[in-house]
């Protein structure tokens, strides 16, 4: 069958599974295939379905990436955004989440560690996704798969200060959980969506950011060279958060890591979790809070967080630099995507630009002032 024929068949299957019209399913599939990490963790649906049915004695009605079906697509997301986070719909009406870790860099032991951390969180009554079975990790063709229960309610609205307060409160609770051994003590806190090539402490985000730049260095033309050199300088001189107080922390903590209903939110996406500097998670939450009703939401985050944690003098001093840490990761990723698309990255656009330093200083000042008042 031709590639075009395979694509049409995939679009028809997608339409049948989601209830979409063929034209919409095809448009979604085209969008998904353009996403940055769509091929970083490949899998085949048919053998995966058979594997889960055999391992757990279940009957599966459908198994699709969470973004494929409009009924399960998180608010604000898009097809291809979470290609290896799958909704497993059982014939009996149950729903699970299955995350497949199938890139060449993924380790089954790391997936088993994810399950151990989820069990630790459950034992301490922390609101997080829960494992679906006592043996939640299985191996298919040498690649780890973890299953958790599906949480209803979707993502909370980012416009509500109450939600930001709840997120700050939950992060503070997370950062005061007792130390433990095993996976709870593993290095964590970095973003983990690039196929598992840069996992561990938050400083791995800087290594990933540099790798994004290096991967397109030979394609950078004169028009894009100024931003390339500026971004490389930012990465080389970025604060890696080392030496700051540590805790069990989350690798991508902001409203998109929360699901459920306000007042009863749960945190999901623990693949990047482990022990590391606690400030980067708070900084990323504050950085995203600053995108929505900034002063009120920043204060809400800090009031929630400070119920449990008091920032050290070093953390307050280094907060402005850490506020741009994940933004720099995103901007370097965006730079690579723009160059690969044949477009020219602009200095005054995106998550990280020269005026971002002044922005971070303002956000840090607002955050610190909020807990002094």
KEKE-3310 file (N, C-alpha, C; in steps of 0.2 Angstrom, whole numbers, plus 5000, padded with zeros to 4 digits):
npx = (5004:5002:5011:5001:4989:4990:4990:4977:4969:4973:4967:4954:4952:4954:4944:4933:4936:4935:4923:4923:4920:4927:4934:4938:4945:4956:4962:4966:4975:4985:4989:4994:5005:5014:5020:5033:5038:5032:5037:5045:5043:5039:5025:5015:4998:4990:4998:5001:4988:4984:4994:4991:4979:4981:4990:4983:4970:4959:4947:4948:4941:4945:4961:4970:4980:4979:4976:4970:4956:4942:4934:4942:4953:4964:4960:4965:4975:4982:4981:4993:5001:5003:5008:5012:5005:4991:4974:4965:4951:4940:4930:4920:4918:4927:4941:4958:4974:4988:5005:5018:5035:5046:5057:5074:5082:5075:5072:5068:5069:5067:5054:5048:5052:5044:5032:5034:5036:5023:5016:5022:5017:5003:5003:5006:4995:4995:4988:4988:4989:4984:4990:4984:4984:4991:5002:5008:5017:5023:5032:5035:5042:5054:5052:5046:5029:5017:5002:4989:4975:4961:4957:4943:4936:4945:4957:4960:4953:4964:4962:4958:4961:4960:4963:4976:4981:4978:4986:4999:4998:4998:5010:5019:5015:5020:5034:5037:5036:5042:5059:5065:5070:5075:5066:5061:5072:5079:5087:5078:5066:5068:5062:5054:5050:5057:5060:5067:5080:5086:5085:5082:5090:5085:5095:5097:5088:5095:5105:5098:5092:5104:5107:5096:5099:5112:5109:5104:5113:5121:5112:5108:5105:5111:5102:5096:5106:5110:5100:5103:5116:5114:5105:5113:5122:5114:5111:5123:5127:5117:5108:5109:5102:5108:5114:5104:5090:5083:5071:5058:5052:5042:5043:5037:5029:5014:4998:4994:4998:4989:4973:4956:4943:4942:4948:4949:4960:4971:4988:4997:5008:5021:5034:5046:5049:5057:5071:5077:5083:5071:5066:5065:5053:5043:5047:5043:5029:5026:5030:5021:5010:5011:5007:4994:4983:4993:4998:4989:4988:5001:5003:4993:4999:5010:5005:4999:5009:5018:5012:5017:5031:5045:5055:5072:5086:5095:5087:5078:5086:5091:5080:5075:5084:5081:5068:5068:5072:5065:5058:5069:5072:5061:5061:5073:5070:5059:5066:5074:5063:5058:5068:5070:5058:5060:5059:5063:5069:5064:5071:5063:5052:5043:5046:5058:5068:5077:5071:5066:5073:5071:5057:5057:5063:5053:5043:5049:5050:5037:5033:5040:5037:5023:5023:5028:5019)
npy = (4994:5011:5026:5036:5029:5022:5032:5037:5026:5026:5038:5035:5025:5032:5041:5032:5027:5039:5045:5056:5066:5061:5070:5079:5071:5067:5080:5082:5072:5075:5087:5081:5074:5083:5087:5090:5080:5068:5056:5052:5042:5028:5017:5002:5001:4989:4977:4983:4984:4970:4966:4972:4967:4954:4954:4959:4953:4959:4967:4977:4992:5003:5011:5025:5040:5053:5065:5062:5060:5070:5069:5066:5074:5085:5102:5115:5108:5099:5089:5076:5081:5074:5061:5048:5046:5037:5034:5021:5013:5002:4988:4986:4999:5005:5016:5018:5026:5024:5025:5024:5020:5021:5025:5025:5029:5027:5019:5004:5002:5015:5018:5009:5015:5026:5021:5017:5029:5034:5025:5029:5042:5039:5032:5043:5050:5060:5070:5063:5055:5038:5021:5008:4995:4982:4978:4988:4991:4985:4975:4977:4971:4975:4988:4999:5000:5009:5009:5019:5025:5033:5050:5060:5076:5084:5098:5111:5128:5141:5154:5156:5163:5154:5142:5143:5145:5133:5125:5130:5127:5112:5110:5114:5105:5094:5096:5095:5082:5067:5062:5048:5031:5022:5024:5037:5044:5046:5056:5070:5081:5087:5092:5080:5076:5073:5061:5054:5057:5067:5066:5068:5079:5096:5103:5096:5101:5112:5106:5099:5110:5115:5105:5106:5117:5115:5104:5111:5119:5120:5123:5136:5152:5168:5177:5172:5170:5179:5177:5164:5164:5172:5165:5153:5159:5162:5149:5144:5152:5151:5149:5134:5129:5121:5117:5122:5121:5105:5093:5080:5082:5088:5086:5095:5106:5114:5122:5113:5101:5097:5089:5086:5093:5110:5112:5099:5094:5084:5079:5075:5065:5060:5056:5063:5065:5066:5067:5083:5101:5111:5124:5126:5120:5128:5140:5138:5136:5149:5157:5153:5157:5171:5173:5175:5186:5192:5198:5195:5181:5176:5180:5172:5159:5160:5162:5150:5140:5145:5141:5129:5129:5139:5150:5149:5161:5160:5155:5165:5175:5169:5167:5175:5171:5158:5158:5159:5147:5136:5142:5145:5133:5129:5140:5137:5124:5129:5137:5127:5121:5131:5134:5122:5122:5131:5144:5161:5163:5176:5189:5196:5188:5174:5163:5166:5180:5195:5205:5196:5195:5206:5205:5193:5198:5206:5197:5189:5199:5202:5190:5188:5199:5196:5186:5193:5202)
npz = (5000:4996:5004:5004:5004:5016:5025:5022:5027:5040:5044:5042:5052:5063:5063:5064:5077:5085:5082:5074:5059:5044:5037:5047:5056:5047:5045:5059:5060:5051:5057:5069:5064:5061:5073:5086:5094:5089:5084:5093:5103:5097:5093:5090:5088:5087:5092:5104:5110:5111:5119:5132:5134:5136:5147:5157:5157:5151:5141:5127:5120:5113:5110:5111:5108:5120:5115:5103:5103:5103:5115:5125:5124:5132:5138:5129:5122:5108:5093:5093:5103:5115:5111:5116:5127:5131:5130:5137:5133:5140:5136:5146:5150:5159:5160:5157:5158:5148:5147:5136:5134:5123:5116:5111:5121:5133:5149:5156:5170:5174:5171:5180:5192:5191:5194:5207:5213:5212:5220:5232:5234:5235:5247:5255:5254:5244:5232:5217:5201:5201:5201:5190:5192:5204:5198:5189:5178:5163:5150:5133:5119:5125:5130:5142:5149:5158:5167:5173:5182:5174:5176:5179:5174:5168:5163:5174:5175:5170:5173:5186:5202:5213:5208:5206:5218:5224:5217:5221:5234:5234:5228:5238:5248:5242:5242:5255:5259:5267:5266:5256:5251:5237:5221:5225:5229:5217:5204:5199:5192:5179:5163:5153:5140:5128:5123:5133:5133:5140:5156:5173:5185:5186:5179:5168:5159:5153:5147:5137:5130:5124:5116:5107:5100:5095:5086:5075:5070:5059:5049:5052:5045:5040:5044:5055:5064:5074:5084:5087:5092:5103:5111:5113:5121:5132:5137:5140:5151:5160:5176:5185:5196:5205:5221:5229:5241:5242:5237:5235:5219:5205:5187:5177:5182:5182:5177:5167:5172:5180:5184:5186:5197:5202:5219:5221:5214:5205:5202:5188:5176:5180:5176:5175:5188:5204:5216:5218:5216:5223:5219:5204:5200:5207:5201:5188:5189:5194:5183:5173:5179:5178:5166:5166:5172:5181:5194:5204:5202:5204:5217:5223:5221:5228:5241:5243:5242:5252:5264:5267:5264:5267:5258:5256:5259:5248:5238:5236:5231:5219:5212:5201:5190:5189:5185:5172:5167:5162:5152:5144:5139:5132:5122:5115:5110:5102:5093:5086:5079:5072:5063:5056:5050:5040:5042:5050:5065:5077:5087:5096:5100:5107:5121:5127:5127:5125:5134:5143:5154:5162:5164:5172:5184:5188:5191:5201:5211:5213:5218:5230:5237:5239:5250:5260:5264)
capx = (5000:5006:5010:4995:4984:4991:4987:4969:4967:4974:4962:4947:4952:4954:4937:4929:4937:4933:4917:4924:4920:4933:4938:4941:4950:4961:4965:4969:4981:4990:4992:4998:5011:5019:5022:5040:5040:5027:5040:5051:5041:5034:5022:5010:4992:4987:5001:5000:4981:4984:4998:4988:4973:4984:4993:4978:4964:4954:4945:4949:4937:4950:4967:4972:4983:4974:4974:4966:4949:4940:4931:4948:4959:4965:4959:4971:4980:4981:4983:5000:5005:5005:5007:5013:5000:4986:4968:4963:4944:4938:4923:4916:4917:4933:4946:4965:4980:4994:5011:5023:5042:5049:5063:5081:5085:5070:5074:5062:5070:5065:5047:5047:5053:5038:5027:5036:5035:5016:5014:5024:5013:4997:5004:5006:4989:4996:4983:4991:4986:4985:4992:4978:4984:4997:5008:5006:5022:5024:5037:5033:5048:5060:5050:5041:5023:5014:4995:4986:4968:4959:4954:4938:4936:4950:4961:4956:4954:4970:4960:4955:4966:4959:4966:4984:4982:4978:4993:5004:4998:5000:5017:5022:5014:5025:5041:5038:5035:5048:5064:5064:5075:5073:5065:5060:5078:5082:5088:5072:5065:5069:5057:5055:5046:5061:5062:5071:5088:5089:5081:5086:5089:5083:5101:5097:5085:5100:5109:5093:5092:5110:5106:5092:5103:5117:5106:5102:5118:5123:5106:5106:5107:5114:5096:5095:5113:5110:5096:5106:5122:5111:5102:5118:5125:5110:5111:5130:5127:5111:5108:5107:5099:5112:5116:5098:5087:5080:5065:5054:5049:5039:5047:5034:5023:5010:4991:4993:5000:4983:4967:4950:4939:4945:4947:4950:4964:4977:4994:4999:5014:5027:5040:5052:5050:5063:5074:5081:5082:5064:5064:5063:5046:5040:5048:5039:5022:5026:5031:5015:5005:5012:5004:4987:4981:4999:4999:4984:4989:5007:5002:4990:5004:5015:5001:4998:5016:5021:5009:5021:5038:5048:5061:5079:5089:5098:5082:5075:5091:5092:5073:5075:5087:5078:5061:5069:5075:5061:5057:5075:5072:5056:5063:5078:5066:5055:5071:5075:5057:5057:5074:5068:5052:5063:5057:5068:5067:5065:5074:5058:5047:5044:5046:5064:5070:5081:5067:5063:5077:5067:5051:5059:5065:5047:5039:5052:5049:5030:5032:5043:5032:5017:5024:5030:5013)
capy = (5000:5018:5030:5040:5024:5021:5038:5037:5021:5028:5043:5032:5022:5037:5044:5027:5027:5045:5047:5062:5065:5059:5076:5082:5066:5068:5086:5081:5067:5079:5091:5077:5072:5089:5089:5089:5073:5063:5050:5050:5036:5025:5011:5000:5000:4982:4973:4985:4982:4963:4965:4974:4963:4947:4955:4961:4950:4964:4968:4985:4994:5007:5013:5031:5045:5056:5071:5060:5060:5076:5068:5065:5079:5091:5108:5119:5104:5098:5082:5075:5085:5069:5055:5042:5046:5034:5032:5014:5012:4995:4986:4987:5006:5008:5020:5019:5030:5020:5029:5020:5023:5016:5028:5021:5031:5025:5013:5001:5004:5022:5017:5005:5020:5030:5017:5017:5036:5035:5022:5033:5047:5037:5031:5049:5053:5066:5070:5062:5049:5031:5015:5005:4988:4982:4977:4993:4991:4979:4977:4975:4972:4978:4994:4999:5003:5010:5010:5022:5026:5040:5055:5064:5083:5088:5103:5117:5135:5145:5161:5157:5163:5149:5136:5144:5144:5126:5122:5132:5123:5106:5110:5115:5099:5089:5098:5094:5075:5065:5059:5040:5028:5019:5029:5043:5047:5047:5062:5072:5088:5090:5090:5073:5074:5073:5054:5052:5058:5071:5065:5069:5085:5102:5105:5092:5105:5116:5101:5098:5116:5116:5100:5108:5122:5111:5100:5114:5125:5120:5126:5143:5157:5174:5181:5169:5169:5184:5174:5158:5166:5175:5159:5149:5162:5162:5143:5144:5156:5150:5146:5127:5128:5117:5120:5125:5116:5099:5089:5076:5087:5086:5089:5100:5108:5120:5120:5107:5095:5096:5087:5086:5099:5114:5110:5092:5093:5079:5080:5069:5066:5060:5053:5067:5067:5063:5072:5089:5107:5112:5130:5126:5118:5134:5145:5137:5138:5157:5159:5152:5161:5177:5174:5175:5190:5191:5200:5191:5173:5175:5180:5166:5153:5160:5161:5142:5137:5147:5137:5123:5130:5146:5150:5151:5167:5159:5154:5171:5178:5166:5166:5178:5167:5151:5159:5159:5141:5132:5146:5144:5126:5130:5144:5133:5120:5133:5139:5122:5119:5136:5133:5116:5124:5135:5151:5164:5165:5183:5191:5199:5184:5168:5162:5169:5186:5200:5208:5191:5196:5211:5201:5188:5202:5209:5192:5187:5204:5201:5184:5189:5204:5193:5183:5198:5206)
capz = (5000:4996:5010:5004:5006:5023:5028:5022:5031:5047:5045:5043:5058:5068:5063:5067:5085:5089:5080:5070:5052:5041:5035:5053:5058:5043:5047:5065:5059:5048:5062:5074:5061:5061:5080:5087:5097:5087:5082:5098:5106:5092:5095:5085:5092:5087:5097:5111:5113:5112:5125:5138:5136:5139:5153:5163:5157:5150:5134:5126:5115:5109:5113:5106:5111:5123:5111:5097:5103:5106:5121:5130:5123:5137:5136:5126:5119:5101:5091:5092:5108:5119:5107:5119:5133:5128:5134:5135:5134:5141:5134:5152:5152:5162:5156:5160:5155:5147:5145:5133:5134:5118:5113:5112:5128:5138:5152:5160:5177:5175:5172:5186:5197:5191:5198:5214:5216:5212:5226:5238:5234:5237:5254:5259:5253:5240:5226:5211:5197:5204:5197:5189:5195:5208:5194:5183:5173:5159:5145:5127:5115:5128:5131:5147:5149:5164:5167:5178:5181:5171:5181:5176:5175:5163:5166:5178:5171:5172:5175:5193:5207:5218:5206:5207:5226:5225:5214:5225:5240:5232:5227:5245:5251:5239:5244:5262:5260:5270:5261:5256:5247:5230:5216:5227:5229:5211:5202:5195:5191:5172:5158:5151:5134:5122:5122:5138:5132:5146:5162:5180:5189:5182:5175:5161:5154:5150:5142:5131:5127:5120:5111:5102:5096:5091:5081:5068:5070:5052:5045:5054:5041:5043:5047:5062:5068:5080:5090:5089:5097:5110:5115:5116:5127:5138:5140:5143:5157:5164:5183:5184:5202:5209:5228:5232:5245:5238:5239:5229:5215:5198:5181:5173:5187:5180:5177:5162:5175:5185:5181:5191:5198:5207:5226:5221:5209:5206:5198:5183:5173:5185:5173:5176:5195:5208:5220:5215:5218:5223:5216:5197:5199:5209:5196:5182:5191:5194:5176:5169:5183:5176:5159:5167:5178:5184:5201:5208:5202:5207:5225:5225:5221:5234:5247:5244:5243:5259:5269:5269:5263:5267:5253:5259:5256:5242:5233:5234:5227:5213:5209:5194:5185:5188:5182:5164:5165:5158:5146:5139:5136:5127:5117:5111:5106:5097:5088:5081:5075:5067:5058:5052:5045:5035:5044:5053:5072:5079:5093:5101:5100:5110:5128:5130:5123:5129:5139:5148:5161:5166:5166:5178:5189:5191:5193:5207:5216:5215:5222:5236:5241:5241:5256:5265:5266)
cpx = (5004:5006:5004:4989:4984:4988:4980:4966:4967:4969:4955:4947:4951:4947:4932:4930:4935:4926:4917:4922:4927:4937:4942:4947:4956:4965:4969:4976:4986:4993:4997:5005:5016:5022:5029:5042:5035:5030:5045:5049:5036:5031:5017:5004:4990:4991:5001:4993:4981:4989:4995:4982:4976:4987:4988:4971:4958:4952:4945:4945:4941:4956:4970:4976:4978:4972:4970:4959:4947:4937:4936:4953:4959:4963:4965:4976:4978:4983:4990:5004:5007:5004:5008:5009:4993:4980:4966:4956:4943:4931:4918:4915:4923:4937:4953:4969:4985:4999:5016:5030:5046:5054:5069:5084:5081:5073:5068:5063:5067:5057:5044:5047:5047:5033:5028:5035:5027:5013:5016:5019:5006:4998:5004:5000:4989:4991:4987:4987:4988:4986:4985:4978:4991:5003:5007:5011:5023:5029:5035:5039:5053:5058:5045:5035:5020:5007:4993:4978:4966:4956:4949:4939:4940:4954:4957:4958:4960:4968:4958:4961:4966:4963:4974:4985:4983:4984:4999:5004:5000:5007:5021:5021:5019:5032:5042:5037:5042:5052:5063:5069:5072:5072:5064:5066:5082:5083:5081:5071:5065:5063:5059:5052:5050:5063:5066:5078:5091:5084:5086:5085:5088:5089:5101:5093:5089:5104:5104:5093:5098:5109:5102:5095:5108:5115:5104:5107:5120:5118:5105:5109:5109:5108:5095:5101:5113:5106:5100:5112:5119:5108:5108:5122:5121:5110:5118:5131:5121:5112:5105:5103:5102:5114:5110:5095:5083:5074:5063:5051:5046:5043:5044:5028:5020:5003:4990:4995:4994:4977:4962:4946:4942:4943:4948:4954:4969:4982:4996:5005:5020:5033:5046:5053:5056:5065:5078:5080:5074:5062:5062:5056:5041:5041:5044:5032:5021:5026:5025:5010:5005:5009:4997:4986:4987:4999:4995:4986:4996:5007:4998:4994:5008:5011:5000:5004:5019:5018:5013:5029:5040:5054:5067:5081:5092:5093:5079:5080:5092:5085:5073:5078:5083:5071:5062:5072:5071:5059:5063:5074:5067:5058:5069:5075:5062:5060:5072:5069:5056:5062:5072:5062:5054:5061:5063:5066:5069:5067:5068:5052:5048:5045:5052:5067:5074:5077:5064:5067:5073:5061:5052:5060:5058:5043:5042:5050:5042:5029:5035:5039:5026:5017:5026:5024:5008)
cpy = (5006:5021:5034:5035:5023:5026:5039:5032:5023:5034:5040:5028:5027:5040:5039:5027:5033:5048:5054:5061:5064:5065:5079:5077:5066:5074:5085:5077:5071:5084:5087:5075:5077:5091:5087:5082:5068:5056:5048:5044:5032:5019:5009:4998:4993:4978:4976:4983:4975:4962:4966:4970:4956:4948:4956:4958:4954:4964:4976:4986:4999:5009:5019:5036:5050:5062:5069:5061:5066:5075:5068:5071:5085:5097:5112:5115:5103:5091:5082:5078:5079:5062:5048:5041:5043:5033:5025:5013:5005:4994:4987:4994:5009:5012:5020:5024:5025:5025:5024:5023:5019:5019:5024:5023:5029:5019:5010:5002:5010:5022:5014:5010:5025:5027:5017:5024:5037:5031:5025:5039:5045:5035:5037:5053:5060:5065:5069:5056:5043:5026:5011:4998:4988:4981:4982:4993:4984:4980:4973:4976:4976:4985:4994:5003:5004:5012:5013:5023:5033:5044:5060:5071:5087:5093:5108:5123:5139:5152:5162:5157:5157:5143:5137:5143:5137:5123:5124:5128:5115:5105:5110:5108:5094:5090:5097:5086:5072:5062:5051:5038:5026:5025:5036:5047:5048:5054:5064:5079:5091:5088:5084:5071:5073:5066:5051:5053:5063:5071:5066:5075:5091:5104:5102:5096:5109:5112:5100:5104:5117:5111:5102:5113:5119:5107:5104:5120:5125:5123:5133:5148:5163:5178:5178:5168:5173:5180:5168:5159:5168:5169:5155:5152:5162:5155:5142:5147:5155:5147:5139:5125:5123:5120:5122:5119:5111:5096:5084:5081:5084:5090:5094:5103:5115:5118:5114:5101:5093:5094:5086:5092:5103:5113:5103:5090:5087:5080:5074:5070:5066:5057:5057:5068:5063:5068:5077:5095:5109:5119:5130:5125:5124:5139:5144:5138:5146:5160:5159:5156:5168:5179:5175:5180:5190:5192:5196:5183:5172:5175:5174:5160:5154:5159:5153:5139:5138:5144:5132:5125:5138:5146:5153:5158:5166:5158:5160:5175:5175:5165:5169:5174:5161:5152:5158:5152:5137:5136:5146:5138:5126:5134:5140:5128:5123:5135:5133:5120:5125:5136:5127:5117:5129:5143:5154:5166:5173:5184:5193:5195:5178:5168:5166:5174:5191:5203:5203:5192:5201:5208:5197:5192:5204:5203:5190:5193:5203:5195:5185:5194:5201:5189:5187:5202:5202)
cpz = (5000:5003:5010:5006:5013:5027:5028:5027:5038:5049:5046:5050:5064:5068:5066:5075:5089:5088:5076:5063:5049:5039:5041:5056:5054:5044:5054:5064:5056:5053:5067:5070:5060:5068:5081:5089:5095:5086:5088:5102:5102:5095:5090:5090:5092:5092:5104:5114:5115:5119:5132:5139:5139:5146:5159:5162:5156:5143:5132:5120:5110:5113:5108:5111:5114:5119:5104:5097:5107:5113:5127:5130:5129:5134:5135:5123:5112:5099:5090:5098:5113:5116:5110:5126:5130:5133:5132:5138:5134:5138:5140:5154:5156:5158:5160:5156:5154:5144:5142:5132:5130:5114:5114:5118:5134:5142:5156:5167:5179:5176:5178:5192:5197:5195:5205:5217:5217:5219:5232:5239:5237:5245:5258:5257:5249:5234:5219:5207:5201:5199:5196:5191:5200:5204:5188:5178:5170:5154:5139:5122:5118:5131:5137:5146:5156:5163:5173:5177:5178:5176:5177:5178:5171:5167:5169:5174:5174:5174:5182:5198:5212:5215:5207:5214:5227:5223:5218:5231:5239:5231:5234:5248:5248:5241:5251:5264:5262:5264:5262:5251:5240:5225:5218:5228:5223:5209:5198:5195:5184:5168:5155:5144:5128:5121:5127:5137:5137:5152:5168:5183:5184:5177:5168:5156:5150:5145:5136:5127:5122:5115:5105:5097:5092:5085:5074:5067:5062:5047:5047:5049:5044:5047:5054:5066:5074:5086:5092:5094:5103:5114:5117:5122:5133:5141:5143:5150:5162:5171:5183:5191:5207:5216:5232:5236:5240:5241:5233:5225:5208:5193:5177:5177:5185:5179:5172:5166:5180:5181:5187:5191:5203:5214:5227:5215:5210:5201:5194:5180:5177:5182:5174:5184:5198:5213:5217:5218:5218:5219:5209:5196:5202:5204:5190:5183:5191:5187:5172:5173:5180:5169:5160:5173:5183:5191:5205:5208:5205:5215:5227:5225:5227:5241:5249:5246:5250:5265:5272:5269:5263:5263:5257:5256:5249:5236:5231:5230:5220:5209:5202:5189:5184:5185:5174:5162:5161:5151:5141:5136:5130:5121:5112:5107:5100:5091:5083:5077:5070:5061:5053:5048:5040:5036:5048:5060:5074:5086:5098:5101:5105:5118:5131:5125:5127:5135:5144:5154:5165:5168:5172:5184:5192:5194:5200:5212:5218:5220:5229:5240:5243:5248:5262:5268:5270)
residu = (UNK:UNK:UNK:UNK:UNK:UNK:UNK:UNK:UNK:UNK:UNK:UNK:UNK:UNK:UNK:UNK:UNK:UNK:UNK:UNK:UNK:UNK:UNK:UNK:UNK:UNK:UNK:UNK:UNK:UNK:UNK:UNK:UNK:UNK:UNK:UNK:UNK:UNK:UNK:UNK:UNK:UNK:UNK:UNK:UNK:UNK:UNK:UNK:UNK:UNK:UNK:UNK:UNK:UNK:UNK:UNK:UNK:UNK:UNK:UNK:UNK:UNK:UNK:UNK:UNK:UNK:UNK:UNK:UNK:UNK:UNK:UNK:UNK:UNK:UNK:UNK:UNK:UNK:UNK:UNK:UNK:UNK:UNK:UNK:UNK:UNK:UNK:UNK:UNK:UNK:UNK:UNK:UNK:UNK:UNK:UNK:UNK:UNK:UNK:UNK:UNK:UNK:UNK:UNK:UNK:UNK:UNK:UNK:UNK:UNK:UNK:UNK:UNK:UNK:UNK:UNK:UNK:UNK:UNK:UNK:UNK:UNK:UNK:UNK:UNK:UNK:UNK:UNK:UNK:UNK:UNK:UNK:UNK:UNK:UNK:UNK:UNK:UNK:UNK:UNK:UNK:UNK:UNK:UNK:UNK:UNK:UNK:UNK:UNK:UNK:UNK:UNK:UNK:UNK:UNK:UNK:UNK:UNK:UNK:UNK:UNK:UNK:UNK:UNK:UNK:UNK:UNK:UNK:UNK:UNK:UNK:UNK:UNK:UNK:UNK:UNK:UNK:UNK:UNK:UNK:UNK:UNK:UNK:UNK:UNK:UNK:UNK:UNK:UNK:UNK:UNK:UNK:UNK:UNK:UNK:UNK:UNK:UNK:UNK:UNK:UNK:UNK:UNK:UNK:UNK:UNK:UNK:UNK:UNK:UNK:UNK:UNK:UNK:UNK:UNK:UNK:UNK:UNK:UNK:UNK:UNK:UNK:UNK:UNK:UNK:UNK:UNK:UNK:UNK:UNK:UNK:UNK:UNK:UNK:UNK:UNK:UNK:UNK:UNK:UNK:UNK:UNK:UNK:UNK:UNK:UNK:UNK:UNK:UNK:UNK:UNK:UNK:UNK:UNK:UNK:UNK:UNK:UNK:UNK:UNK:UNK:UNK:UNK:UNK:UNK:UNK:UNK:UNK:UNK:UNK:UNK:UNK:UNK:UNK:UNK:UNK:UNK:UNK:UNK:UNK:UNK:UNK:UNK:UNK:UNK:UNK:UNK:UNK:UNK:UNK:UNK:UNK:UNK:UNK:UNK:UNK:UNK:UNK:UNK:UNK:UNK:UNK:UNK:UNK:UNK:UNK:UNK:UNK:UNK:UNK:UNK:UNK:UNK:UNK:UNK:UNK:UNK:UNK:UNK:UNK:UNK:UNK:UNK:UNK:UNK:UNK:UNK:UNK:UNK:UNK:UNK:UNK:UNK:UNK:UNK:UNK:UNK:UNK:UNK:UNK:UNK:UNK:UNK:UNK:UNK:UNK:UNK:UNK:UNK:UNK:UNK:UNK:UNK:UNK:UNK:UNK:UNK:UNK:UNK:UNK:UNK:UNK:UNK:UNK:UNK:UNK:UNK:UNK:UNK:UNK:UNK:UNK:UNK)
# end
